[in-house]
Amino acid sequence: LPEQGAPPVPAAPDSIATAAKRLARTRQLESVLPAREKTLKTLAAELAQREKGMIQAETLAQAQAQLTQIVQRLAAAQGPPIEIRSVEVAQVRLLGDDYGEISIPMTFDCRIEQLVNLMAELTAQPEVLAVGGLRISPADVKQKTIHVRLTFTGVVARKLVPARGAGTT
């Protein structure tokens, strides 16, 4: 009888041919291991680089505040500055299995070229930001301004997305 705690003895191979095939397969797997490890390191570095663009926050409220600040900074940098009139409550939903997407609708009046510049500058930000919805209507024909309702979106960590039924999804 084997001793208590002793590792089990592997079963003897059925034949030398089976053992040779198993050895060849093990050697083949061993030969591709360095290439797979290199690919894994490359992909991990690429993922880390892309995740730098996520909105980094501990809570959903912090993520909303950060996205709002980014948009307000971009709006204030326009010439003349765009004054954001209203910021609605953020909505968050799953973005795949590992991430979330936060959306914040905002309304403001501006000239069409200011809107174009704002959207162009949005894409130049280090954060992964996008426009989720855009509604335009005329505001002041003489001033050539438009009323804009724009939904800004950003990528957040999965942990910020509440469980179904526990909040906004």
MDAnalysis code that builds the backbone (N, CA, C; Angstrom):
import MDAnalysis as mda
import numpy as np

u = mda.Universe.empty(507, n_residues=169, atom_resindex=np.repeat(np.arange(169), 3), trajectory=True)
u.add_TopologyAttr("name", ["N", "CA", "C"] * 169)
u.add_TopologyAttr("resid", np.arange(1, 170))
u.add_TopologyAttr("resname", ["LEU", "PRO", "GLU", "GLN", "GLY", "ALA", "PRO", "PRO", "VAL", "PRO", "ALA", "ALA", "PRO", "ASP", "SER", "ILE", "ALA", "THR", "ALA", "ALA", "LYS", "ARG", "LEU", "ALA", "ARG", "THR", "ARG", "GLN", "LEU", "GLU", "SER", "VAL", "LEU", "PRO", "ALA", "ARG", "GLU", "LYS", "THR", "LEU", "LYS", "THR", "LEU", "ALA", "ALA", "GLU", "LEU", "ALA", "GLN", "ARG", "GLU", "LYS", "GLY", "MET", "ILE", "GLN", "ALA", "GLU", "THR", "LEU", "ALA", "GLN", "ALA", "GLN", "ALA", "GLN", "LEU", "THR", "GLN", "ILE", "VAL", "GLN", "ARG", "LEU", "ALA", "ALA", "ALA", "GLN", "GLY", "PRO", "PRO", "ILE", "GLU", "ILE", "ARG", "SER", "VAL", "GLU", "VAL", "ALA", "GLN", "VAL", "ARG", "LEU", "LEU", "GLY", "ASP", "ASP", "TYR", "GLY", "GLU", "ILE", "SER", "ILE", "PRO", "MET", "THR", "PHE", "ASP", "CYS", "ARG", "ILE", "GLU", "GLN", "LEU", "VAL", "ASN", "LEU", "MET", "ALA", "GLU", "LEU", "THR", "ALA", "GLN", "PRO", "GLU", "VAL", "LEU", "ALA", "VAL", "GLY", "GLY", "LEU", "ARG", "ILE", "SER", "PRO", "ALA", "ASP", "VAL", "LYS", "GLN", "LYS", "THR", "ILE", "HIS", "VAL", "ARG", "LEU", "THR", "PHE", "THR", "GLY", "VAL", "VAL", "ALA", "ARG", "LYS", "LEU", "VAL", "PRO", "ALA", "ARG", "GLY", "ALA", "GLY", "THR", "THR"])
u.atoms.positions = np.array([
    [0.826, -1.184, 0.000],
    [0.000, 0.000, 0.000],
    [0.872, 1.249, 0.000],
    [0.436, 2.288, -0.741],
    [1.232, 3.514, -0.762],
    [1.122, 4.244, 0.570],
    [2.183, 4.995, 0.869],
    [2.203, 5.783, 2.100],
    [1.197, 6.921, 2.004],
    [0.730, 7.362, 3.180],
    [-0.180, 8.504, 3.232],
    [0.564, 9.749, 2.748],
    [-0.026, 10.535, 1.826],
    [0.560, 11.782, 1.341],
    [1.588, 11.603, 0.238],
    [1.917, 10.364, -0.121],
    [2.881, 10.134, -1.192],
    [2.216, 10.432, -2.527],
    [2.963, 11.024, -3.488],
    [2.362, 11.315, -4.789],
    [1.997, 10.019, -5.500],
    [0.914, 10.042, -6.269],
    [0.519, 8.822, -6.975],
    [1.530, 8.470, -8.059],
    [1.691, 7.211, -8.280],
    [2.611, 6.722, -9.303],
    [1.868, 6.717, -10.630],
    [2.454, 7.358, -11.672],
    [1.756, 7.371, -12.959],
    [1.681, 5.963, -13.548],
    [0.643, 5.744, -14.308],
    [0.465, 4.444, -14.956],
    [1.543, 4.257, -16.009],
    [1.981, 3.033, -16.168],
    [3.004, 2.723, -17.157],
    [2.427, 2.927, -18.549],
    [3.234, 3.451, -19.495],
    [2.723, 3.646, -20.847],
    [2.353, 2.309, -21.477],
    [1.348, 2.365, -22.336],
    [0.875, 1.140, -22.984],
    [1.956, 0.531, -23.855],
    [2.689, 1.405, -24.517],
    [3.727, 0.881, -25.396],
    [4.796, 1.941, -25.594],
    [5.879, 1.521, -26.148],
    [6.966, 2.451, -26.428],
    [6.526, 3.456, -27.486],
    [5.732, 3.044, -28.435],
    [5.253, 3.943, -29.498],
    [4.384, 5.053, -28.912],
    [3.520, 4.709, -27.962],
    [2.663, 5.714, -27.327],
    [3.511, 6.709, -26.545],
    [4.502, 6.196, -25.826],
    [5.394, 7.068, -25.061],
    [6.187, 7.976, -25.997],
    [6.613, 7.464, -27.125],
    [7.363, 8.267, -28.089],
    [6.490, 9.377, -28.671],
    [5.236, 9.053, -28.965],
    [4.312, 10.074, -29.480],
    [4.080, 11.168, -28.441],
    [3.907, 10.742, -27.186],
    [3.680, 11.709, -26.116],
    [4.914, 12.604, -25.932],
    [6.103, 12.014, -26.009],
    [7.340, 12.775, -25.890],
    [7.475, 13.763, -27.045],
    [7.151, 13.331, -28.252],
    [7.223, 14.224, -29.420],
    [6.249, 15.390, -29.261],
    [5.057, 15.097, -28.793],
    [4.049, 16.155, -28.590],
    [4.508, 17.141, -27.508],
    [5.082, 16.623, -26.432],
    [5.585, 17.486, -25.361],
    [6.710, 18.376, -25.876],
    [7.611, 17.809, -26.657],
    [8.713, 18.603, -27.223],
    [8.190, 19.671, -28.181],
    [7.162, 19.317, -28.966],
    [6.568, 20.291, -29.890],
    [5.957, 21.457, -29.108],
    [5.208, 21.136, -28.062],
    [4.604, 22.191, -27.240],
    [5.674, 23.044, -26.573],
    [6.752, 22.393, -26.136],
    [7.848, 23.115, -25.495],
    [8.542, 24.052, -26.485],
    [8.626, 23.649, -27.747],
    [9.315, 24.477, -28.746],
    [8.542, 25.753, -29.080],
    [7.209, 25.723, -28.986],
    [6.425, 26.920, -29.307],
    [6.177, 27.795, -28.078],
    [6.553, 27.306, -26.909],
    [6.315, 28.061, -25.680],
    [6.986, 29.440, -25.682],
    [8.259, 29.583, -26.070],
    [8.863, 30.927, -26.077],
    [8.131, 31.910, -26.998],
    [7.683, 31.443, -28.147],
    [6.954, 32.328, -29.065],
    [5.624, 32.745, -28.455],
    [4.958, 31.823, -27.799],
    [3.676, 32.155, -27.158],
    [3.883, 33.111, -25.989],
    [4.947, 32.912, -25.225],
    [5.235, 33.829, -24.117],
    [5.536, 35.231, -24.646],
    [6.266, 35.308, -25.753],
    [6.570, 36.607, -26.352],
    [5.279, 37.275, -26.830],
    [4.402, 36.509, -27.472],
    [3.115, 37.045, -27.927],
    [2.289, 37.522, -26.744],
    [2.284, 36.744, -25.668],
    [1.543, 37.128, -24.466],
    [2.072, 38.439, -23.896],
    [3.387, 38.594, -23.826],
    [3.974, 39.840, -23.312],
    [3.613, 41.020, -24.205],
    [3.658, 40.819, -25.513],
    [3.313, 41.886, -26.455],
    [1.856, 42.296, -26.294],
    [0.972, 41.313, -26.219],
    [-0.456, 41.610, -26.062],
    [-0.750, 42.256, -24.714],
    [-0.069, 41.818, -23.661],
    [-0.268, 42.419, -22.338],
    [0.181, 43.879, -22.341],
    [1.292, 44.175, -23.011],
    [1.767, 45.557, -23.102],
    [0.800, 46.411, -23.911],
    [0.275, 45.854, -25.006],
    [-0.695, 46.585, -25.829],
    [-1.984, 46.848, -25.050],
    [-2.436, 45.862, -24.299],
    [-3.636, 46.037, -23.476],
    [-3.412, 47.112, -22.417],
    [-2.265, 47.086, -21.764],
    [-1.958, 48.100, -20.747],
    [-1.941, 49.493, -21.367],
    [-1.390, 49.612, -22.575],
    [-1.357, 50.907, -23.266],
    [-2.769, 51.390, -23.576],
    [-3.614, 50.491, -24.052],
    [-4.988, 50.879, -24.385],
    [-5.797, 51.205, -23.135],
    [-5.557, 50.476, -22.050],
    [-6.311, 50.726, -20.821],
    [-5.913, 52.036, -20.154],
    [-4.792, 52.612, -20.561],
    [-4.431, 53.936, -20.051],
    [-5.469, 54.969, -20.467],
    [-6.191, 54.706, -21.540],
    [-7.208, 55.624, -22.032],
    [-8.539, 55.521, -21.309],
    [-8.651, 54.567, -20.397],
    [-9.894, 54.452, -19.634],
    [-9.995, 55.592, -18.629],
    [-11.219, 55.943, -18.281],
    [-11.417, 56.932, -17.229],
    [-11.140, 56.220, -15.912],
    [-10.096, 56.677, -15.220],
    [-9.678, 56.042, -13.978],
    [-10.430, 56.664, -12.814],
    [-11.250, 55.880, -12.143],
    [-12.026, 56.377, -11.010],
    [-12.374, 55.218, -10.089],
    [-12.559, 55.544, -8.814],
    [-12.944, 54.535, -7.831],
    [-14.449, 54.325, -7.787],
    [-15.209, 55.382, -8.113],
    [-16.669, 55.283, -8.060],
    [-17.264, 55.815, -9.357],
    [-18.521, 55.491, -9.569],
    [-19.231, 55.972, -10.749],
    [-19.342, 57.494, -10.725],
    [-19.582, 58.064, -9.545],
    [-19.686, 59.525, -9.420],
    [-18.368, 60.201, -9.789],
    [-17.250, 59.605, -9.400],
    [-15.944, 60.166, -9.759],
    [-15.715, 60.084, -11.265],
    [-16.129, 58.992, -11.874],
    [-15.989, 58.845, -13.325],
    [-16.835, 59.887, -14.042],
    [-18.052, 60.106, -13.564],
    [-18.924, 61.127, -14.152],
    [-18.285, 62.503, -14.017],
    [-17.763, 62.806, -12.850],
    [-17.131, 64.109, -12.631],
    [-15.917, 64.286, -13.535],
    [-15.130, 63.244, -13.685],
    [-13.939, 63.334, -14.534],
    [-14.318, 63.562, -15.994],
    [-15.296, 62.817, -16.499],
    [-15.736, 63.003, -17.884],
    [-16.309, 64.405, -18.076],
    [-17.090, 64.865, -17.118],
    [-17.662, 66.213, -17.193],
    [-16.559, 67.265, -17.218],
    [-15.537, 67.107, -16.388],
    [-14.422, 68.061, -16.355],
    [-13.666, 68.087, -17.679],
    [-13.455, 66.930, -18.262],
    [-12.748, 66.875, -19.551],
    [-13.525, 67.656, -20.602],
    [-14.832, 67.408, -20.688],
    [-15.657, 68.089, -21.692],
    [-15.720, 69.587, -21.406],
    [-15.861, 69.974, -20.145],
    [-15.910, 71.400, -19.808],
    [-14.591, 72.090, -20.143],
    [-13.481, 71.403, -19.925],
    [-12.171, 71.971, -20.274],
    [-12.064, 72.180, -21.785],
    [-12.512, 71.189, -22.559],
    [-12.480, 71.315, -24.016],
    [-13.415, 72.423, -24.495],
    [-14.588, 72.527, -23.881],
    [-15.554, 73.562, -24.270],
    [-15.020, 74.951, -23.943],
    [-14.353, 75.084, -22.813],
    [-13.803, 76.383, -22.416],
    [-12.635, 76.794, -23.304],
    [-11.981, 75.831, -23.936],
    [-10.831, 76.127, -24.798],
    [-11.250, 76.622, -26.180],
    [-12.532, 76.541, -26.502],
    [-13.005, 77.005, -27.807],
    [-12.990, 78.526, -27.838],
    [-12.931, 79.085, -29.030],
    [-12.942, 80.540, -29.156],
    [-14.172, 81.005, -29.900],
    [-15.072, 81.711, -29.304],
    [-15.219, 81.977, -27.868],
    [-15.612, 80.701, -27.128],
    [-15.415, 80.690, -25.806],
    [-15.712, 79.479, -25.028],
    [-17.173, 79.051, -25.153],
    [-17.384, 77.754, -25.175],
    [-18.740, 77.198, -25.193],
    [-19.192, 77.052, -23.745],
    [-20.363, 77.587, -23.450],
    [-20.908, 77.469, -22.100],
    [-21.892, 76.301, -22.077],
    [-21.562, 75.292, -21.297],
    [-22.446, 74.134, -21.183],
    [-23.603, 74.518, -20.275],
    [-24.818, 74.375, -20.802],
    [-26.007, 74.811, -20.064],
    [-26.525, 73.762, -19.104],
    [-26.477, 72.512, -19.494],
    [-26.958, 71.469, -18.582],
    [-26.174, 70.183, -18.777],
    [-26.008, 69.491, -17.666],
    [-25.356, 68.184, -17.646],
    [-26.337, 67.234, -16.979],
    [-26.722, 66.199, -17.699],
    [-27.694, 65.249, -17.159],
    [-26.985, 64.145, -16.380],
    [-27.764, 63.352, -15.695],
    [-27.229, 62.254, -14.893],
    [-26.583, 61.224, -15.813],
    [-25.428, 60.752, -15.383],
    [-24.702, 59.769, -16.182],
    [-25.427, 58.436, -16.200],
    [-25.293, 57.765, -17.320],
    [-25.787, 56.399, -17.455],
    [-24.582, 55.512, -17.713],
    [-24.648, 54.308, -17.213],
    [-23.544, 53.381, -17.405],
    [-24.110, 52.041, -17.858],
    [-23.355, 51.389, -18.745],
    [-23.773, 50.078, -19.232],
    [-22.529, 49.255, -19.514],
    [-22.738, 47.968, -19.645],
    [-21.627, 47.070, -19.944],
    [-21.092, 47.335, -21.343],
    [-19.803, 47.201, -21.472],
    [-19.132, 47.307, -22.761],
    [-18.283, 46.043, -22.881],
    [-18.868, 44.999, -23.414],
    [-18.197, 43.705, -23.429],
    [-18.276, 43.066, -22.050],
    [-17.346, 42.170, -21.755],
    [-17.350, 41.475, -20.468],
    [-16.489, 42.156, -19.413],
    [-15.536, 42.991, -19.835],
    [-14.546, 43.513, -18.901],
    [-14.597, 45.018, -18.673],
    [-15.459, 45.721, -19.391],
    [-15.467, 47.178, -19.298],
    [-16.885, 47.708, -19.195],
    [-16.970, 48.980, -18.880],
    [-18.247, 49.674, -18.863],
    [-18.139, 50.926, -19.706],
    [-19.284, 51.475, -20.065],
    [-19.320, 52.715, -20.841],
    [-20.206, 53.699, -20.086],
    [-19.645, 54.861, -19.773],
    [-20.397, 55.896, -19.087],
    [-20.823, 56.924, -20.130],
    [-22.079, 57.350, -20.072],
    [-22.626, 58.317, -21.030],
    [-23.198, 59.500, -20.269],
    [-22.835, 60.705, -20.700],
    [-23.330, 61.920, -20.060],
    [-23.871, 62.865, -21.127],
    [-25.184, 63.052, -21.184],
    [-25.766, 64.027, -22.117],
    [-25.545, 65.460, -21.609],
    [-25.156, 66.343, -22.513],
    [-24.945, 67.759, -22.187],
    [-25.604, 68.611, -23.264],
    [-26.068, 69.795, -22.884],
    [-26.654, 70.723, -23.856],
    [-25.923, 72.049, -23.791],
    [-25.793, 72.675, -24.964],
    [-25.131, 73.977, -25.063],
    [-25.481, 74.610, -26.397],
    [-25.213, 75.912, -26.506],
    [-25.377, 76.652, -27.756],
    [-23.994, 77.039, -28.257],
    [-23.787, 76.941, -29.556],
    [-22.496, 77.314, -30.133],
    [-22.657, 77.510, -31.636],
    [-21.579, 77.915, -32.263],
    [-21.545, 78.005, -33.722],
    [-21.119, 76.632, -34.246],
    [-21.458, 76.357, -35.487],
    [-21.177, 75.034, -36.057],
    [-19.679, 74.720, -36.055],
    [-18.843, 75.724, -36.338],
    [-17.400, 75.461, -36.360],
    [-16.868, 75.150, -34.963],
    [-17.492, 75.724, -33.926],
    [-17.088, 75.395, -32.561],
    [-17.418, 73.931, -32.244],
    [-18.568, 73.484, -32.701],
    [-18.957, 72.092, -32.489],
    [-17.984, 71.152, -33.202],
    [-17.639, 71.487, -34.429],
    [-16.695, 70.660, -35.190],
    [-15.347, 70.619, -34.481],
    [-14.864, 71.771, -34.018],
    [-13.582, 71.825, -33.307],
    [-13.637, 71.046, -31.993],
    [-14.751, 71.162, -31.272],
    [-14.910, 70.435, -30.012],
    [-14.835, 68.927, -30.254],
    [-15.521, 68.458, -31.272],
    [-15.512, 67.023, -31.566],
    [-14.139, 66.561, -32.052],
    [-13.438, 67.409, -32.794],
    [-12.086, 67.058, -33.245],
    [-11.137, 66.971, -32.054],
    [-11.243, 67.910, -31.126],
    [-10.377, 67.894, -29.948],
    [-10.713, 66.728, -29.025],
    [-11.944, 66.302, -29.044],
    [-12.361, 65.158, -28.230],
    [-11.577, 63.908, -28.630],
    [-11.380, 63.730, -29.924],
    [-10.655, 62.546, -30.401],
    [-9.162, 62.627, -30.119],
    [-8.647, 63.823, -29.848],
    [-7.222, 63.992, -29.587],
    [-6.869, 63.784, -28.114],
    [-7.846, 63.520, -27.276],
    [-7.602, 63.343, -25.847],
    [-6.983, 61.980, -25.572],
    [-6.183, 61.876, -24.502],
    [-5.597, 60.574, -24.170],
    [-6.638, 59.559, -23.696],
    [-7.750, 60.039, -23.168],
    [-8.813, 59.138, -22.737],
    [-9.575, 58.622, -23.963],
    [-10.150, 57.432, -23.816],
    [-10.962, 56.862, -24.889],
    [-12.352, 57.470, -24.759],
    [-12.626, 58.508, -25.552],
    [-13.889, 59.237, -25.500],
    [-14.562, 59.192, -26.858],
    [-15.872, 59.304, -26.837],
    [-16.624, 59.296, -28.090],
    [-17.919, 60.065, -27.900],
    [-18.609, 60.271, -29.013],
    [-19.925, 60.894, -28.991],
    [-20.942, 59.785, -29.210],
    [-21.856, 59.635, -28.254],
    [-22.855, 58.579, -28.345],
    [-24.144, 59.028, -28.994],
    [-24.406, 60.309, -29.005],
    [-25.629, 60.829, -29.600],
    [-25.487, 62.316, -29.848],
    [-26.119, 62.801, -30.903],
    [-26.008, 64.207, -31.283],
    [-27.348, 64.678, -31.816],
    [-27.838, 65.752, -31.229],
    [-29.079, 66.362, -31.698],
    [-28.810, 67.858, -31.862],
    [-29.093, 68.389, -33.050],
    [-28.833, 69.798, -33.358],
    [-30.131, 70.449, -33.805],
    [-30.355, 71.667, -33.297],
    [-31.498, 72.467, -33.754],
    [-31.051, 73.924, -33.805],
    [-31.703, 74.743, -34.636],
    [-31.295, 76.145, -34.728],
    [-31.571, 76.876, -33.419],
    [-30.657, 77.780, -33.056],
    [-30.832, 78.565, -31.828],
    [-31.081, 80.026, -32.185],
    [-30.107, 80.668, -32.818],
    [-30.228, 82.078, -33.189],
    [-29.729, 82.215, -34.630],
    [-30.662, 82.431, -35.541],
    [-30.322, 82.487, -36.963],
    [-29.395, 83.663, -37.258],
    [-29.642, 84.819, -36.631],
    [-28.802, 85.998, -36.880],
    [-27.369, 85.780, -36.396],
    [-27.223, 85.141, -35.247],
    [-25.885, 84.875, -34.694],
    [-25.256, 83.612, -35.298],
    [-26.059, 82.877, -36.061],
    [-25.629, 81.610, -36.660],
    [-25.196, 80.606, -35.588],
    [-26.006, 80.516, -34.534],
    [-25.716, 79.546, -33.486],
    [-26.725, 78.406, -33.544],
    [-26.310, 77.301, -32.988],
    [-27.157, 76.114, -32.947],
    [-27.287, 75.642, -31.501],
    [-28.392, 74.988, -31.221],
    [-28.607, 74.366, -29.914],
    [-28.196, 72.901, -30.064],
    [-27.309, 72.441, -29.200],
    [-26.740, 71.097, -29.333],
    [-27.017, 70.283, -28.072],
    [-27.457, 69.068, -28.267],
    [-27.532, 68.075, -27.183],
    [-26.609, 66.944, -27.610],
    [-25.534, 66.799, -26.875],
    [-24.476, 65.866, -27.235],
    [-24.262, 64.901, -26.072],
    [-24.213, 63.622, -26.363],
    [-23.950, 62.622, -25.332],
    [-22.499, 62.178, -25.459],
    [-21.714, 62.488, -24.441],
    [-20.307, 62.111, -24.410],
    [-20.181, 60.773, -23.694],
    [-19.313, 59.901, -24.207],
    [-19.121, 58.589, -23.596],
    [-17.643, 58.342, -23.344],
    [-17.379, 57.547, -22.327],
    [-16.020, 57.155, -21.991],
    [-16.012, 55.730, -21.470],
    [-14.858, 55.104, -21.532],
    [-14.702, 53.718, -21.089],
    [-14.246, 53.717, -19.630],
    [-14.903, 52.873, -18.819],
    [-14.564, 52.745, -17.403],
    [-14.348, 51.271, -17.066],
    [-13.828, 51.038, -15.875],
    [-13.619, 49.665, -15.412],
    [-14.956, 48.973, -15.170],
    [-14.985, 47.689, -15.318],
    [-16.197, 46.884, -15.145],
    [-16.776, 47.039, -13.745],
    [-15.910, 47.238, -12.748],
    [-16.374, 47.327, -11.361],
    [-17.305, 48.513, -11.124],
    [-17.296, 49.508, -12.014],
    [-18.157, 50.678, -11.854],
    [-19.562, 50.457, -12.398],
    [-19.767, 49.366, -13.112],
    [-21.091, 49.068, -13.670],
    [-21.884, 48.322, -12.608],
    [-23.001, 48.915, -12.140],
    [-23.786, 48.227, -11.114],
    [-24.395, 46.934, -11.655],
    [-24.637, 46.013, -10.741],
    [-25.287, 44.759, -11.124],
    [-26.684, 45.061, -11.639],
    [-27.191, 44.208, -12.505],
    [-28.536, 44.423, -13.067],
    [-29.543, 44.601, -11.952],
    [-30.394, 45.615, -12.122],
    [-31.431, 45.885, -11.140],
    [-30.944, 46.709, -9.966],
    [-29.616, 46.966, -9.885],
    [-29.084, 47.721, -8.759],
    [-28.830, 49.171, -9.104],
    [-29.071, 49.577, -10.338],
    [-28.820, 50.962, -10.725],
    [-29.087, 51.148, -12.191],
    [-28.542, 52.211, -12.733],
    [-28.734, 52.538, -14.140],
    [-27.848, 51.646, -14.984],
    [-28.428, 51.010, -16.005],
    [-27.619, 50.179, -16.909],
    [-27.888, 50.547, -18.329],
])
